[in-house]
Amino acid sequence: MEAESVYRGEIPLVNKGRLLLQIEDEMIARQLKARLVVVGVELVLDGIWLQIKYSSWVQLQRCIGLVQMILTDKQMEVYEGSLLGEVRSDDYRKVTLPLSQLSLIIENPSFVKIIQEKLFQSYMQPIISSKERIITGYEFLLRPNSKVYPFVPTDLFMFAQHAGLQNMLDSQSRINAIRTGAQMLSEGMKYFINFLPSSINDPIQCLKSTFKAVEDYRVNPSDLVFEVVETEKIFDINHLRNIFQFYRQEGVKVALDDVGAGYSTYEILKQLVPDYVKIDPTLIHKCHLSERKMNDIKYLRNISQQLGIILLAEGVESAEEFAAVEPFVDLVQGFYFGKPIRNPA
């Protein structure tokens, strides 16, 4: 479901407040309390809740570190906790997470701030028609918008996934891309926007904010191409098919990213029949020097032609690579044609 409905509020990043631990086993709760009291942590026991008071973020990090030392990994996943500011509230479940996720949040407050305050922007990398050699669209890529809060996109998404904030980040990234494209691109230019299938449990509910942005910014849905990242990790093809079906009902195109020529490629493409397939950049890298890679590219070309799929070579970085793939693909993308930039010409 949509991130906002999951959390019903934001995780407070305050230097003075309370850490609440919900320990279902009262005996373990009392053992934990005893251990924490010994090391001088101020806390009270309230039923199955342990309330730890902290006066600085460093102290909070020390507290959660002690909790991690005392509880097992399984207990960290089972038991839950919340962060609250100084103002008292009986709503202990406002933002309640497994302790394993809460500990990551406490250890990485800058990542949480970036996600909650949307301290990112969309850069655009051009996508070129291999025959006409003109720009037909852009892929939208997440980048920092604050020098104070830099990040590596893969690290940010990995943190969000493990900390339970993936839905929020994935949704806001899509909305940011739609808004940026509406401001900078003319109608008819394609927006290639990444999404994680695991962040969308129920397409109708989870994509409400995405399509509200499409409506608010007056973007033609046919200009949108939502592409699945980490295609090789498709575990539930029926779930992904349902997402694709929902997108298409809304007039949006769909794509598979990082597609290789593995044994399951044809079966996946036959079941999903995406509008676009992006070839894994590892296949494109120095493909002109590898007969095996060129055979794999030709194989993908044959499949795409059979199924009516537009084939895109991603990661083209040299004239030699472009010359090798140009006869077999419809679109190309890579540093040879342009790096991701904030304001396309």
C-alpha positions as CSV (number, residue, x, y, z in Angstrom):
1,M,0.0,0.0,0.0
2,E,1.0,3.6,-0.3
3,A,3.8,4.7,2.0
4,E,1.7,7.4,3.7
5,S,-0.9,4.9,4.8
6,V,1.7,2.6,6.2
7,Y,3.4,5.0,8.5
8,R,0.6,7.5,9.2
9,G,3.2,10.1,10.0
10,E,6.9,10.7,9.9
11,I,9.7,9.3,12.0
12,P,10.9,12.2,14.3
13,L,14.6,12.9,14.0
14,V,14.9,14.8,17.3
15,N,17.9,15.1,19.7
16,K,15.7,14.7,22.8
17,G,12.9,12.2,23.1
18,R,11.9,8.7,23.8
19,L,12.6,5.3,22.3
20,L,9.8,2.9,22.8
21,L,10.4,-0.9,22.6
22,Q,7.5,-3.2,22.4
23,I,8.7,-6.5,23.9
24,E,5.9,-9.1,23.7
25,D,7.7,-11.5,26.1
26,E,7.5,-9.8,29.6
27,M,10.4,-11.9,31.0
28,I,12.7,-10.7,28.2
29,A,11.4,-7.2,28.7
30,R,12.4,-7.3,32.3
31,Q,15.8,-8.9,31.5
32,L,16.4,-6.2,29.0
33,K,15.5,-3.5,31.4
34,A,17.8,-4.9,34.1
35,R,20.7,-4.9,31.6
36,L,20.1,-1.4,30.5
37,V,19.7,0.0,34.0
38,V,23.1,-1.5,34.9
39,V,24.8,0.6,32.2
40,G,23.0,3.8,33.3
41,V,20.2,4.1,30.7
42,E,17.2,6.0,32.0
43,L,14.0,4.0,31.3
44,V,10.7,2.9,32.7
45,L,8.7,-0.3,32.2
46,D,5.1,0.2,31.0
47,G,3.5,-3.2,30.4
48,I,5.2,-4.7,27.3
49,W,6.7,-1.3,26.5
50,L,10.2,-0.2,27.5
51,Q,10.5,3.5,27.4
52,I,14.1,4.8,27.0
53,K,14.7,8.5,27.4
54,Y,17.5,10.1,25.5
55,S,18.9,13.6,25.4
56,S,21.1,13.4,22.2
57,W,21.1,11.4,19.0
58,V,24.5,9.9,20.0
59,Q,23.0,8.6,23.2
60,L,20.1,7.2,21.2
61,Q,22.5,5.4,18.9
62,R,24.3,4.0,22.0
63,C,21.0,2.8,23.4
64,I,20.0,0.9,20.3
65,G,23.5,-0.5,20.1
66,L,23.0,-2.0,23.6
67,V,19.6,-3.4,22.6
68,Q,21.2,-5.1,19.6
69,M,23.8,-6.7,21.8
70,I,21.2,-8.1,24.2
71,L,18.6,-9.3,21.8
72,T,19.0,-12.0,19.1
73,D,18.6,-11.2,15.4
74,K,15.3,-13.1,15.4
75,Q,14.1,-11.0,18.4
76,M,15.1,-7.8,16.6
77,E,12.9,-8.8,13.7
78,V,9.9,-9.9,15.9
79,Y,9.8,-7.1,18.5
80,E,8.8,-3.6,17.5
81,G,9.6,0.0,18.5
82,S,8.8,3.6,17.9
83,L,10.5,7.0,18.2
84,L,8.7,9.9,19.9
85,G,9.6,13.5,20.7
86,E,9.4,15.0,24.1
87,V,5.6,15.6,23.9
88,R,3.8,12.7,25.5
89,S,1.4,10.7,23.4
90,D,-0.6,7.5,23.9
91,D,-0.3,6.7,20.2
92,Y,2.7,4.4,20.5
93,R,1.9,2.8,17.2
94,K,2.1,6.0,15.1
95,V,5.3,4.9,13.4
96,T,6.0,1.4,14.7
97,L,8.6,-0.7,13.1
98,P,10.5,-4.0,13.7
99,L,13.5,-3.2,15.9
100,S,15.8,-4.5,13.1
101,Q,14.4,-1.7,10.9
102,L,14.3,0.9,13.7
103,S,17.9,0.3,14.5
104,L,18.9,1.0,10.9
105,I,16.9,4.3,11.0
106,I,18.6,5.4,14.2
107,E,22.0,4.5,12.8
108,N,21.4,6.4,9.5
109,P,19.4,9.5,10.3
110,S,20.8,11.4,7.2
111,F,19.2,8.8,4.9
112,V,15.9,9.1,6.7
113,K,16.0,12.9,6.4
114,I,16.7,12.6,2.7
115,I,13.7,10.3,2.2
116,Q,11.2,12.2,4.4
117,E,12.2,15.7,3.3
118,K,12.6,14.6,-0.4
119,L,16.2,16.0,-0.6
120,F,16.6,14.6,-4.1
121,Q,16.0,15.6,-7.7
122,S,15.7,13.9,-11.1
123,Y,18.5,14.0,-13.6
124,M,17.8,12.9,-17.2
125,Q,19.8,10.8,-19.5
126,P,18.9,10.9,-23.2
127,I,17.5,7.9,-25.1
128,I,18.3,8.0,-28.9
129,S,16.7,6.4,-31.9
130,S,19.4,4.2,-33.4
131,K,18.2,4.9,-37.0
132,E,17.2,8.6,-36.9
133,R,19.7,9.4,-34.2
134,I,17.4,11.8,-32.5
135,I,16.3,12.0,-28.8
136,T,13.0,10.3,-28.3
137,G,13.0,10.2,-24.5
138,Y,14.9,10.4,-21.2
139,E,15.5,8.1,-18.3
140,F,15.0,9.8,-15.0
141,L,17.7,9.1,-12.3
142,L,17.7,10.1,-8.7
143,R,20.4,12.5,-7.5
144,P,21.0,14.6,-4.4
145,N,19.8,18.2,-4.4
146,S,21.7,19.2,-1.3
147,K,25.5,19.3,-0.8
148,V,24.8,18.9,2.9
149,Y,23.0,15.6,2.4
150,P,24.8,13.7,-0.5
151,F,24.1,10.1,-1.3
152,V,24.8,7.3,-3.7
153,P,21.4,6.2,-5.2
154,T,22.1,2.5,-4.9
155,D,23.0,3.0,-1.2
156,L,19.9,5.0,-0.5
157,F,17.6,2.5,-2.1
158,M,19.3,-0.4,-0.3
159,F,18.9,1.4,3.0
160,A,15.2,2.2,2.3
161,Q,14.6,-1.5,1.4
162,H,16.1,-2.8,4.7
163,A,14.7,0.0,6.8
164,G,11.1,-0.4,5.6
165,L,11.1,3.0,3.8
166,Q,11.2,1.6,0.3
167,N,7.5,2.3,-0.5
168,M,7.9,5.9,0.5
169,L,11.2,6.5,-1.5
170,D,9.9,4.6,-4.6
171,S,6.6,6.6,-4.7
172,Q,8.3,10.0,-4.2
173,S,10.9,9.2,-6.8
174,R,8.2,8.5,-9.4
175,I,6.3,11.7,-8.5
176,N,9.6,13.8,-8.7
177,A,10.3,12.4,-12.1
178,I,6.8,13.2,-13.4
179,R,7.0,16.7,-12.1
180,T,10.4,17.3,-13.5
181,G,9.5,15.9,-16.9
182,A,6.3,18.1,-17.0
183,Q,8.4,21.2,-16.4
184,M,11.2,20.4,-18.9
185,L,10.0,18.1,-21.7
186,S,7.7,18.7,-24.6
187,E,4.7,16.4,-25.2
188,G,5.6,13.3,-27.1
189,M,9.0,12.8,-25.4
190,K,9.1,9.6,-23.4
191,Y,9.7,9.5,-19.6
192,F,11.5,6.3,-18.6
193,I,10.9,6.0,-14.8
194,N,12.1,3.2,-12.7
195,F,10.0,1.3,-10.2
196,L,10.4,-1.6,-7.8
197,P,7.6,-4.2,-8.0
198,S,8.2,-5.1,-4.3
199,S,7.1,-1.6,-3.3
200,I,3.6,-2.1,-4.9
201,N,1.4,-4.5,-3.0
202,D,-1.9,-3.4,-4.5
203,P,-1.5,-1.4,-7.7
204,I,-4.9,0.4,-7.3
205,Q,-4.0,1.8,-3.9
206,C,-0.2,2.1,-4.2
207,L,-0.2,4.0,-7.4
208,K,-2.9,6.6,-6.5
209,S,-0.4,9.3,-5.8
210,T,1.6,8.5,-8.9
211,F,-1.5,8.9,-11.2
212,K,-2.6,11.9,-9.2
213,A,0.7,13.5,-10.1
214,V,0.1,12.6,-13.8
215,E,-3.2,14.4,-13.6
216,D,-1.9,17.4,-11.6
217,Y,1.0,18.0,-13.9
218,R,-1.1,17.3,-17.0
219,V,1.2,14.7,-18.4
220,N,0.0,12.5,-21.2
221,P,0.1,8.9,-19.8
222,S,1.2,7.6,-23.2
223,D,4.5,9.5,-22.7
224,L,5.3,7.5,-19.6
225,V,7.3,4.3,-19.6
226,F,7.6,2.6,-16.2
227,E,10.5,0.2,-16.1
228,V,11.2,-2.6,-13.7
229,V,14.6,-2.5,-12.2
230,E,16.5,-5.7,-11.2
231,T,14.6,-7.8,-13.8
232,E,16.7,-10.8,-13.0
233,K,15.2,-10.9,-9.5
234,I,11.6,-11.3,-10.6
235,F,10.2,-13.8,-8.0
236,D,6.5,-13.3,-8.6
237,I,5.7,-13.0,-12.3
238,N,1.9,-13.0,-11.7
239,H,2.3,-10.0,-9.4
240,L,4.3,-8.1,-11.9
241,R,1.9,-9.0,-14.7
242,N,-0.9,-7.5,-12.6
243,I,1.1,-4.3,-12.2
244,F,1.8,-4.1,-15.9
245,Q,-1.9,-4.7,-16.6
246,F,-2.9,-1.8,-14.3
247,Y,-0.3,0.5,-15.9
248,R,-1.6,-0.3,-19.4
249,Q,-5.2,0.3,-18.4
250,E,-4.0,3.8,-17.5
251,G,-2.4,4.3,-20.9
252,V,1.2,3.9,-19.7
253,K,3.9,1.8,-21.4
254,V,6.0,-0.7,-19.5
255,A,9.6,-1.9,-19.8
256,L,12.0,-4.5,-18.4
257,D,15.4,-3.2,-17.4
258,D,18.8,-5.1,-17.4
259,V,17.6,-8.0,-19.5
260,G,20.2,-10.6,-20.4
261,A,20.1,-13.7,-22.6
262,G,19.7,-16.3,-19.8
263,Y,17.7,-19.5,-20.1
264,S,14.5,-17.9,-18.7
265,T,14.6,-14.7,-20.8
266,Y,12.3,-15.9,-23.5
267,E,9.7,-17.3,-21.1
268,I,9.6,-14.1,-19.0
269,L,9.2,-11.9,-22.1
270,K,6.5,-14.2,-23.5
271,Q,4.5,-14.0,-20.3
272,L,4.9,-10.3,-19.7
273,V,5.3,-8.9,-23.3
274,P,6.6,-5.5,-22.2
275,D,6.5,-2.6,-24.6
276,Y,10.3,-2.1,-24.2
277,V,13.3,-4.2,-23.2
278,K,16.5,-2.7,-22.1
279,I,19.6,-4.8,-22.7
280,D,21.8,-5.3,-19.6
281,P,24.8,-2.9,-20.0
282,T,27.2,-5.8,-19.2
283,L,26.2,-7.3,-22.5
284,I,26.9,-4.0,-24.3
285,H,30.3,-3.3,-22.7
286,K,32.9,-4.0,-25.4
287,C,30.4,-6.1,-27.3
288,H,32.3,-5.4,-30.5
289,L,35.1,-7.5,-29.2
290,S,33.0,-10.5,-28.1
291,E,31.3,-12.9,-30.5
292,R,29.3,-14.4,-27.6
293,K,27.9,-11.0,-26.6
294,M,26.9,-10.2,-30.1
295,N,25.2,-13.5,-30.4
296,D,23.3,-12.8,-27.2
297,I,22.2,-9.3,-28.6
298,K,21.0,-10.9,-31.8
299,Y,19.1,-13.5,-29.8
300,L,17.3,-10.7,-27.9
301,R,16.6,-9.0,-31.2
302,N,15.0,-12.1,-32.6
303,I,12.8,-12.5,-29.5
304,S,11.8,-8.8,-29.5
305,Q,10.8,-8.9,-33.1
306,Q,8.7,-12.0,-32.5
307,L,6.8,-10.4,-29.7
308,G,6.6,-6.9,-31.0
309,I,8.9,-5.4,-28.3
310,I,11.1,-2.3,-28.8
311,L,14.7,-3.1,-28.0
312,L,17.0,-0.6,-26.3
313,A,20.7,-1.0,-25.8
314,E,21.7,0.6,-22.5
315,G,25.3,1.5,-21.5
316,V,26.7,2.4,-24.9
317,E,30.0,4.2,-24.1
318,S,31.9,4.2,-27.4
319,A,31.6,4.6,-31.2
320,E,32.6,1.0,-31.6
321,E,29.9,-0.3,-29.3
322,F,27.3,1.8,-31.1
323,A,28.4,0.6,-34.5
324,A,28.1,-3.0,-33.3
325,V,24.6,-2.8,-31.8
326,E,23.1,-0.2,-34.2
327,P,21.8,-2.8,-36.7
328,F,20.1,-4.8,-34.0
329,V,18.4,-2.3,-31.7
330,D,15.7,0.4,-31.9
331,L,17.0,2.7,-29.2
332,V,20.3,3.4,-27.5
333,Q,21.4,5.0,-24.3
334,G,24.7,5.6,-22.6
335,F,27.6,8.0,-21.9
336,Y,28.5,8.0,-25.6
337,F,25.3,10.0,-26.3
338,G,25.1,11.9,-23.0
339,K,25.4,11.7,-19.3
340,P,22.5,12.3,-16.9
341,I,22.0,16.0,-16.5
342,R,19.7,18.3,-14.6
343,N,18.6,20.5,-17.5
344,P,18.5,18.9,-21.0
345,A,19.2,21.2,-23.9
